[in-house]
């Protein structure tokens, strides 16, 4: 938050920002009008995000993200078919850092370092109220426990892992079972996840939300809100299409690379306030940009803080549960 000058040093200003003479009282816009303007602005953002077209790696084109979901989720088997593709893909990947990072093992170090820097930012800002080594965290889409082992178990007192693939989760169990900082290992897909209420200071979701259709993603966030302790945060780290690009679906595993605006509309629909966002730096230029978001349930919190953007890679590239190449053939 910006430093405010003492009352004696500030001039009263009117609604337009012009200085008011001493003794005059500025008239504020009616509350209903202000709310209406704010609602209209949000409506425009939502409409713009929905209107953004996209495509997939097989050459199909979609007028909007709504058109994508209408096609993909129709019928009794539509939603199951969408998820089955991703499940099949991950059944064929090695249970190793290189495997879960899609052959880009060299990104592991920069990823962990920048995630740690993001948590440090949240602590300095006062938005993350538990100190390093205290509190509890949930690692969503934990895979082999790469993020828990490299980041979360050092940053929090206790960490739980949720992962839909039992084979990958078994690797996490074998590597970390007996570590007192790692509490529970749960095999469950995120769209069906049910965890105890008010149990976490941070819920961390990385390279996994791109498998959830918008409605399941909103429902996931709504469940997460109930799982947070008072003052808790949801941290999202995903491949994100920047600079007005279009969303794209990777047909190898049915993952969607959303635009920044589309994510923010989903956050709004789920009743989440965006506190901070930061783009991953120290990142190969041939990979899709990665962005981190810190969210909390709607209240009277202050405005979003955004870190200076890193040089953006090409927009519109494939996103997966791992780093992804920034261009198709």
LINBEL-V628378 format. One record per residue. N is the residue number from 1. RES is the residue in one letter. SS is DSSP state (helix for helix, strand for strand, loop for the rest). PHI is phi as a letter, one per 20 degrees, with the letter a starting at -180 (* if undefined). D_CENTER is the distance of its C-alpha to the mean C-alpha in Angstrom with 2 decimals. Layout:
N;RES;SS;PHI;D_CENTER / N;RES;SS;PHI;D_CENTER
//
This chain:
1;X;loop;*;22.58 / 2;X;loop;f;25.66 / 3;X;loop;f;29.05 / 4;X;loop;d;31.31 / 5;X;loop;f;35.04 / 6;X;loop;f;37.62 / 7;X;helix;g;38.88 / 8;X;helix;f;42.21 / 9;X;helix;e;40.68 / 10;X;loop;d;38.71 / 11;X;loop;e;40.34 / 12;X;loop;f;39.64 / 13;X;strand;c;38.07 / 14;X;loop;e;38.22 / 15;X;loop;g;35.46 / 16;X;loop;e;35.83 / 17;X;loop;n;35.42 / 18;X;loop;f;39.15 / 19;X;strand;f;40.99 / 20;X;loop;d;43.10 / 21;X;loop;f;46.58 / 22;X;loop;g;47.12 / 23;X;loop;n;47.88 / 24;X;loop;e;45.96 / 25;X;loop;d;43.04 / 26;X;loop;f;40.17 / 27;X;loop;e;39.51 / 28;X;loop;e;35.90 / 29;X;loop;g;34.59 / 30;X;loop;g;34.82 / 31;X;helix;g;31.80 / 32;X;helix;f;31.73 / 33;X;helix;f;31.79 / 34;X;helix;f;28.91 / 35;X;helix;f;26.79 / 36;X;helix;f;27.91 / 37;X;helix;f;26.95 / 38;X;helix;f;23.42 / 39;X;helix;f;23.08 / 40;X;helix;f;24.57 / 41;X;helix;f;22.15 / 42;X;helix;f;19.11 / 43;X;helix;f;21.07 / 44;X;helix;f;21.62 / 45;X;helix;f;17.97 / 46;X;helix;f;17.26 / 47;X;helix;f;20.40 / 48;X;helix;f;19.60 / 49;X;helix;f;16.21 / 50;X;helix;f;18.06 / 51;X;helix;f;20.96 / 52;X;loop;f;19.27 / 53;X;loop;e;20.83 / 54;X;strand;a;19.87 / 55;X;strand;a;21.43 / 56;X;strand;c;21.45 / 57;X;loop;f;22.98 / 58;X;loop;d;26.21 / 59;X;loop;n;26.89 / 60;X;loop;f;26.11 / 61;X;strand;c;24.99 / 62;X;strand;c;23.33 / 63;X;loop;f;24.07 / 64;X;loop;b;20.76 / 65;X;helix;f;17.71 / 66;X;helix;f;19.81 / 67;X;helix;f;22.60 / 68;X;helix;f;20.58 / 69;X;helix;f;19.69 / 70;X;helix;f;23.24 / 71;X;helix;f;24.67 / 72;X;helix;f;22.53 / 73;X;loop;d;22.56 / 74;X;loop;f;26.16 / 75;X;loop;n;28.78 / 76;X;loop;f;28.86 / 77;X;loop;d;27.54 / 78;X;helix;g;24.90 / 79;X;helix;f;21.84 / 80;X;helix;f;23.35 / 81;X;helix;f;24.09 / 82;X;helix;g;20.58 / 83;X;helix;f;19.37 / 84;X;helix;f;22.62 / 85;X;helix;f;22.01 / 86;X;helix;f;18.99 / 87;X;helix;f;20.97 / 88;X;helix;f;23.93 / 89;X;helix;g;22.18 / 90;X;helix;f;20.90 / 91;X;helix;f;24.34 / 92;X;loop;d;25.72 / 93;X;loop;e;23.65 / 94;X;loop;f;25.07 / 95;X;loop;e;23.89 / 96;X;loop;b;23.55 / 97;X;helix;f;21.21 / 98;X;helix;f;22.57 / 99;X;helix;f;22.12 / 100;X;helix;f;18.47 / 101;X;loop;d;17.76 / 102;X;loop;m;19.86 / 103;X;loop;n;22.70 / 104;X;loop;d;20.85 / 105;X;loop;g;21.61 / 106;X;loop;f;22.22 / 107;X;helix;e;18.54 / 108;X;helix;f;18.18 / 109;X;helix;f;19.76 / 110;X;helix;g;17.92 / 111;X;helix;f;14.51 / 112;X;helix;f;15.63 / 113;X;helix;f;17.36 / 114;X;helix;f;14.58 / 115;X;helix;f;12.28 / 116;X;helix;f;15.43 / 117;X;helix;f;15.96 / 118;X;helix;f;12.67 / 119;X;helix;f;13.78 / 120;X;helix;f;17.18 / 121;X;helix;f;16.12 / 122;X;helix;f;14.72 / 123;X;helix;f;18.04 / 124;X;helix;f;20.16 / 125;X;helix;f;18.81 / 126;X;loop;n;19.64 / 127;X;loop;f;16.30 / 128;X;loop;e;16.07 / 129;X;loop;e;19.50 / 130;X;loop;e;20.29 / 131;X;loop;f;21.84 / 132;X;loop;g;21.37 / 133;X;loop;n;22.79 / 134;X;loop;d;22.55 / 135;X;loop;m;20.59 / 136;X;strand;c;18.57 / 137;X;strand;c;15.20 / 138;X;strand;d;13.88 / 139;X;strand;e;12.61 / 140;X;strand;e;11.15 / 141;X;loop;m;12.36 / 142;X;loop;f;14.41 / 143;X;loop;l;16.87 / 144;X;loop;e;19.78 / 145;X;loop;n;18.23 / 146;X;helix;g;17.55 / 147;X;helix;f;14.75 / 148;X;helix;f;16.75 / 149;X;helix;f;19.94 / 150;X;helix;e;18.92 / 151;X;helix;c;16.79 / 152;X;helix;f;16.17 / 153;X;helix;f;19.83 / 154;X;helix;e;21.06 / 155;X;helix;e;18.74 / 156;X;loop;c;19.37 / 157;X;loop;f;22.55 / 158;X;strand;b;21.37 / 159;X;strand;c;18.60 / 160;X;strand;d;18.30 / 161;X;strand;d;17.03 / 162;X;strand;c;16.20 / 163;X;strand;b;16.74 / 164;X;loop;f;18.35 / 165;X;loop;e;20.69 / 166;X;helix;f;23.61 / 167;X;helix;f;24.96 / 168;X;helix;f;21.92 / 169;X;helix;f;21.62 / 170;X;helix;f;25.35 / 171;X;helix;f;24.92 / 172;X;helix;f;22.60 / 173;X;helix;f;25.30 / 174;X;helix;f;28.08 / 175;X;helix;e;26.51 / 176;X;helix;c;25.49 / 177;X;loop;f;27.72 / 178;X;loop;o;29.86 / 179;X;loop;f;27.43 / 180;X;loop;f;27.66 / 181;X;loop;e;24.17 / 182;X;strand;d;22.72 / 183;X;strand;e;23.56 / 184;X;strand;c;22.58 / 185;X;strand;d;21.75 / 186;X;strand;c;20.89 / 187;X;strand;e;21.04 / 188;X;loop;a;19.28 / 189;X;loop;f;16.98 / 190;X;helix;f;13.79 / 191;X;helix;f;15.33 / 192;X;helix;d;18.27 / 193;X;loop;f;16.99 / 194;X;loop;c;19.11 / 195;X;loop;c;18.99 / 196;X;loop;g;21.16 / 197;X;loop;f;20.37 / 198;X;loop;l;19.87 / 199;X;loop;d;19.60 / 200;X;strand;c;16.61 / 201;X;strand;e;15.92 / 202;X;strand;b;12.42 / 203;X;strand;d;10.28 / 204;X;strand;d;8.39 / 205;X;strand;c;6.51 / 206;X;strand;c;7.04 / 207;X;loop;l;8.68 / 208;X;loop;b;9.26 / 209;X;helix;f;7.37 / 210;X;helix;f;9.43 / 211;X;helix;e;12.40 / 212;X;loop;e;12.03 / 213;X;loop;g;13.93 / 214;X;helix;g;12.79 / 215;X;helix;f;15.09 / 216;X;helix;f;14.11 / 217;X;helix;f;10.38 / 218;X;helix;f;11.71 / 219;X;helix;f;14.12 / 220;X;helix;f;11.77 / 221;X;helix;f;10.02 / 222;X;helix;f;13.65 / 223;X;helix;f;14.80 / 224;X;helix;g;12.32 / 225;X;helix;g;13.79 / 226;X;helix;f;17.17 / 227;X;helix;e;16.39 / 228;X;strand;e;15.64 / 229;X;strand;f;18.68 / 230;X;strand;g;19.80 / 231;X;strand;n;17.75 / 232;X;strand;f;14.86 / 233;X;strand;c;11.21 / 234;X;strand;d;7.86 / 235;X;strand;d;5.89 / 236;X;strand;d;2.55 / 237;X;strand;c;4.67 / 238;X;strand;b;5.81 / 239;X;strand;f;9.12 / 240;X;loop;c;9.31 / 241;X;strand;f;12.74 / 242;X;loop;d;14.12 / 243;X;loop;l;17.48 / 244;X;loop;m;18.11 / 245;X;loop;f;17.85 / 246;X;loop;d;17.80 / 247;X;strand;f;15.49 / 248;X;strand;b;17.01 / 249;X;strand;d;17.41 / 250;X;strand;e;18.60 / 251;X;loop;f;21.52 / 252;X;loop;f;21.94 / 253;X;loop;c;19.25 / 254;X;loop;l;18.04 / 255;X;strand;d;14.49 / 256;X;strand;d;13.17 / 257;X;strand;e;11.81 / 258;X;loop;e;10.59 / 259;X;strand;e;11.51 / 260;X;helix;g;9.85 / 261;X;helix;f;11.98 / 262;X;helix;f;11.15 / 263;X;helix;f;7.47 / 264;X;helix;f;9.14 / 265;X;helix;f;11.83 / 266;X;helix;f;9.97 / 267;X;helix;g;8.71 / 268;X;helix;f;12.41 / 269;X;helix;f;13.82 / 270;X;loop;e;12.33 / 271;X;loop;m;13.92 / 272;X;strand;d;11.13 / 273;X;strand;d;11.92 / 274;X;strand;e;9.91 / 275;X;strand;e;11.82 / 276;X;strand;b;10.90 / 277;X;strand;b;9.25 / 278;X;strand;b;10.72 / 279;X;strand;e;11.46 / 280;X;loop;g;12.59 / 281;X;loop;d;16.37 / 282;X;loop;l;19.14 / 283;X;loop;c;17.80 / 284;X;loop;g;20.32 / 285;X;loop;f;21.00 / 286;X;loop;e;21.48 / 287;X;strand;d;17.91 / 288;X;loop;f;15.01 / 289;X;loop;g;13.13 / 290;X;strand;c;9.95 / 291;X;strand;c;7.66 / 292;X;strand;d;6.04 / 293;X;strand;c;5.17 / 294;X;strand;d;7.45 / 295;X;strand;c;8.25 / 296;X;strand;b;11.56 / 297;X;strand;g;13.86 / 298;X;loop;g;15.85 / 299;X;loop;b;18.86 / 300;X;loop;d;20.78 / 301;X;loop;f;18.47 / 302;X;loop;f;18.90 / 303;X;loop;f;17.29 / 304;X;loop;f;14.24 / 305;X;strand;d;14.95 / 306;X;strand;c;14.08 / 307;X;loop;f;15.33 / 308;X;loop;g;17.80 / 309;X;loop;f;16.42 / 310;X;loop;e;17.48 / 311;X;loop;f;19.69 / 312;X;loop;e;17.79 / 313;X;loop;e;18.61 / 314;X;loop;g;19.82 / 315;X;loop;e;17.57 / 316;X;loop;n;17.68 / 317;X;loop;e;17.60 / 318;X;loop;f;16.69 / 319;X;loop;c;13.37 / 320;X;loop;b;13.58 / 321;X;loop;e;12.58 / 322;X;loop;a;13.86 / 323;X;loop;g;14.71 / 324;X;loop;c;16.55 / 325;X;strand;f;19.61 / 326;X;loop;e;19.33 / 327;X;loop;b;22.27 / 328;X;loop;e;24.14 / 329;X;loop;g;27.87
//
